[in-house]
Amino acid sequence: MPIILILAIFLAMAGASVAGPAEDALAAKAAYARGDFAAAVKLYRRAADQGHADAANSLAIMYFRGNGVPYDDTEAARWFLRAAELGDANAQRNIGNAYRFGQGMPKNEVLALMWFNLAIAHGNKRAAEDRDAVARDLTAAQIAEAQKLTDAWKPKR
């Protein structure tokens, strides 16, 4: 076999294995769209493990809906939290609701309010309704505590 052909095969194989998290997330989205949930889960997880926030949020949604994996609100909350900590506004709203309703983690309305505040600050307008609903049931001290947590928050990278 000519050395050029061997080199071409090697380079093609190496290129396929070095896809980054953005490419994996895009491939996962395509797999999900065509109903190949097993491939989507694998690709989203690989991207999420490399710090791709949207992939982590999408993987969490799959666990929350039971698409391609068994329904598991604890695993969903774990991935929502990971994406939220990376700064994903949709995940911040989702983890806020997990705390609000005690889905996959202990109920904590102060943390719910903090995450809704962050989601709004990062562009998720739908979180405003959630924030207002939670805030109605909190004391002024709890709201102040949530605001303090919001102000101190920094994304993890």
C-alpha positions in Angstrom: 0.0 0.0 0.0 1.5 3.3 -1.0 2.6 5.5 1.9 0.4 8.4 0.7 -2.7 6.2 1.0 -1.7 5.0 4.5 -1.1 8.6 5.5 -4.4 9.8 4.1 -6.3 7.0 5.9 -4.5 7.9 9.2 -5.3 11.6 8.8 -8.9 10.9 8.0 -9.2 8.7 11.1 -7.4 11.3 13.3 -9.6 14.1 12.0 -12.8 12.1 12.9 -11.6 11.5 16.4 -10.6 15.1 17.3 -14.0 16.7 16.9 -14.4 19.4 19.6 -17.4 20.0 21.8 -19.0 22.4 19.5 -18.9 19.9 16.6 -20.2 17.1 18.9 -23.1 19.3 20.1 -24.0 20.1 16.5 -23.9 16.5 15.5 -26.0 15.6 18.6 -28.6 18.2 17.7 -28.8 16.6 14.2 -29.0 13.1 15.7 -31.8 14.2 18.0 -33.7 15.8 15.1 -33.7 12.6 13.2 -34.8 10.6 16.2 -31.5 8.9 16.9 -31.6 9.5 20.7 -28.8 7.1 21.5 -26.3 8.9 19.3 -27.6 12.3 20.6 -27.1 11.3 24.2 -23.6 10.0 23.5 -22.6 13.2 21.6 -24.2 15.6 24.0 -22.5 13.9 27.0 -19.1 14.0 25.3 -19.6 17.7 24.5 -21.0 18.4 28.0 -18.0 16.6 29.6 -15.8 19.1 27.8 -17.7 22.1 29.1 -20.2 22.8 26.4 -23.0 24.5 28.3 -25.8 24.1 25.6 -24.9 20.4 25.3 -25.2 19.9 29.0 -28.6 21.6 29.0 -29.8 19.5 26.1 -28.6 16.3 27.8 -30.5 17.4 30.9 -33.7 17.9 28.9 -33.3 14.4 27.5 -33.1 12.9 31.0 -36.0 15.1 32.1 -38.1 13.9 29.2 -36.8 10.3 29.1 -35.7 10.7 25.4 -33.0 8.0 24.7 -32.4 7.5 28.4 -34.7 6.5 31.3 -36.5 9.5 32.9 -34.2 10.7 35.8 -34.9 14.1 37.3 -31.8 13.8 39.5 -29.5 13.3 36.5 -31.4 16.0 34.7 -30.8 18.4 37.6 -27.1 17.5 37.7 -26.7 18.5 34.0 -28.9 21.5 34.3 -26.7 22.7 37.2 -23.6 22.1 35.2 -24.8 24.1 32.3 -26.2 26.8 34.5 -22.9 27.2 36.3 -21.3 27.6 32.9 -23.6 30.6 32.2 -26.3 29.1 30.0 -29.5 31.2 30.5 -31.9 28.4 29.6 -30.2 26.0 32.0 -30.3 28.7 34.7 -34.1 28.9 34.3 -34.3 25.1 34.3 -32.3 24.6 37.4 -34.3 27.4 39.0 -37.4 25.4 38.4 -35.7 22.2 39.7 -35.0 24.1 43.0 -38.5 25.7 42.9 -40.3 22.4 42.7 -37.8 20.1 44.3 -37.3 18.1 41.1 -34.1 16.1 41.3 -32.8 18.1 44.2 -34.1 19.5 47.5 -36.6 22.3 47.2 -34.9 25.6 47.8 -36.8 28.7 46.8 -34.0 31.1 47.6 -31.7 29.3 45.2 -34.5 29.1 42.7 -34.8 32.9 42.9 -31.1 33.3 42.5 -31.1 31.2 39.3 -34.1 33.0 37.9 -32.4 36.3 38.5 -29.3 35.0 36.7 -31.3 33.6 33.8 -33.0 37.0 33.3 -29.7 38.8 33.5 -28.3 36.4 30.8 -31.3 37.0 28.4 -34.0 34.4 29.4 -37.1 36.6 29.5 -39.4 33.7 30.4 -37.6 33.4 33.7 -39.3 36.6 34.9 -42.6 34.9 35.4 -40.9 32.2 37.4 -39.0 34.7 39.5 -42.2 36.7 40.3 -44.1 33.5 41.3 -41.3 32.4 43.7 -40.7 35.9 45.1 -44.4 36.2 46.1 -43.9 33.4 48.6 -40.6 34.6 50.1 -39.8 37.0 53.0 -37.9 40.2 52.4 -34.9 38.5 54.1 -35.0 35.5 51.7 -35.3 37.9 48.7 -32.3 39.8 50.0 -30.3 36.6 50.5 -31.1 35.5 46.9 -30.0 38.9 45.6 -26.7 38.6 47.6 -26.1 35.2 46.0 -27.0 36.5 42.6 -24.6 39.4 43.0 -21.7 37.1 44.1 -22.2 34.5 41.4 -19.4 33.9 38.9 -19.6 31.4 36.0 -17.4 28.2 36.3 -15.2 27.4 33.4 
